[in-house]
Amino acid sequence: MKSLVFAILASLVWGTAPVFFKLGMKGDIAPLNALVFHNLSAFLLALVFALLTGAKWDYPLKDLILIVAGGIMSGFLGLFFFFKAVREGEVSVVAPLASTSPLWASLIAFFLLNEPFSWLRFFGILLVVCGIVLISLSSGR
């Protein structure tokens, strides 16, 4: 149950953030510069929290490499493309389309992590894709 509450909170925060990004990039801030400010603020806040909570710092190198790779993909590449999309498009279209990431995560987890497949999950993924198609069509693009 705890994981569901955290997932809903993450969704709420991630659903709100694109509005701030769009408002912030209405001026002259380039997507790459916005990415620097975004990641710097996230890093500093995470560092403060880690120091205040007494987080441990010695982890296996393999785990660190995998986390860094994920950070490069989501914290740099994903956000860079998302910022470019938000700057150019409508948040109401861009955010849902970018939110298809669970589709890709589910497919990759099925093939690479051998996570269980079920028709119910497949149907849920199909509904997500159909919703994204409908939202994209509604924008006339």
C-alpha positions in Angstrom: 0.0 0.0 0.0 2.9 2.4 0.8 4.3 2.0 -2.7 0.9 3.0 -4.2 0.8 6.2 -2.1 4.3 7.1 -3.1 3.5 6.4 -6.8 0.5 8.6 -6.6 2.5 11.4 -5.0 5.2 11.0 -7.7 2.5 11.2 -10.3 1.0 14.4 -8.7 4.5 16.0 -8.5 5.4 15.0 -12.1 2.1 16.1 -13.4 2.5 19.6 -11.8 6.1 20.2 -12.8 5.6 20.5 -16.6 3.4 23.6 -16.0 6.3 25.2 -14.1 8.7 24.2 -16.9 6.4 25.7 -19.6 6.0 29.0 -17.7 9.7 29.2 -17.0 10.7 28.6 -20.6 8.4 31.2 -22.0 11.3 33.6 -21.7 14.8 33.1 -23.1 15.9 30.1 -21.1 17.1 27.5 -23.5 16.2 23.8 -22.8 19.8 22.9 -22.1 20.2 25.8 -19.6 16.8 24.9 -18.0 18.2 21.3 -17.6 21.3 22.6 -15.8 19.2 24.6 -13.4 16.7 21.7 -12.9 19.4 19.2 -12.2 21.5 21.5 -10.0 18.6 22.3 -7.8 17.6 18.6 -7.6 21.2 17.6 -6.8 21.6 20.2 -4.1 18.3 19.3 -2.4 19.0 15.6 -2.6 22.5 16.2 -1.1 21.1 18.2 1.8 18.5 15.5 2.5 21.1 12.7 2.3 23.4 14.5 4.6 20.6 15.3 7.1 19.4 11.7 7.2 22.9 10.2 7.5 22.7 8.2 4.2 25.5 5.7 3.6 27.8 6.3 0.7 29.7 3.0 0.1 27.9 1.0 -2.6 29.1 -1.6 -5.1 30.5 -0.1 -8.3 28.1 -2.1 -10.5 25.1 -0.6 -8.6 26.5 2.9 -8.9 27.2 2.5 -12.7 23.6 1.4 -13.2 22.1 4.3 -11.2 24.4 6.7 -13.1 23.3 5.3 -16.4 19.6 5.7 -15.4 20.4 9.2 -14.3 21.9 10.1 -17.6 18.9 8.6 -19.4 16.2 10.2 -17.3 17.9 13.2 -15.7 19.7 14.4 -18.8 18.4 12.9 -22.0 14.8 12.4 -21.1 14.5 15.8 -19.5 16.4 17.5 -22.3 13.9 16.1 -24.9 11.0 16.8 -22.6 12.1 20.5 -22.1 12.4 20.9 -25.9 8.9 19.4 -26.4 7.4 21.6 -23.7 9.0 24.7 -25.1 7.6 23.9 -28.6 4.3 22.3 -27.8 1.3 22.4 -25.5 1.8 20.9 -22.1 -1.7 19.3 -22.3 -0.4 17.2 -25.2 3.3 16.9 -24.5 3.0 15.7 -20.9 0.6 12.8 -21.6 2.6 11.7 -24.6 5.8 11.8 -22.5 3.9 9.9 -19.8 3.9 6.8 -22.0 7.2 5.9 -20.2 5.4 3.2 -18.2 4.6 1.5 -21.5 8.3 1.3 -22.4 9.3 0.4 -18.8 6.8 -2.5 -18.8 7.9 -3.8 -22.1 11.6 -3.6 -21.3 11.0 -5.1 -17.8 9.1 -8.0 -19.4 12.0 -8.8 -21.8 15.1 -7.8 -19.8 14.0 -8.4 -16.2 11.7 -11.4 -16.9 8.9 -9.7 -15.1 5.6 -11.5 -15.3 3.3 -10.9 -18.3 -0.4 -11.1 -18.1 -3.2 -10.2 -20.4 -4.6 -7.8 -17.8 -1.3 -5.8 -17.8 -1.2 -5.9 -21.6 -4.8 -4.5 -21.7 -3.8 -1.8 -19.3 -0.8 -0.8 -21.5 -3.1 -0.9 -24.5 -5.5 1.5 -22.8 -2.6 3.9 -22.0 -1.6 3.9 -25.6 -5.2 4.5 -26.8 -5.5 7.4 -24.4 -2.3 9.0 -25.7 -3.5 8.5 -29.3 -6.8 10.2 -28.4 -5.1 13.1 -26.7 -2.7 13.6 -29.6 -5.6 13.5 -32.1 -7.5 16.1 -30.1 -4.7 18.6 -30.6 -5.1 18.4 -34.4 -1.4 17.5 -34.9 
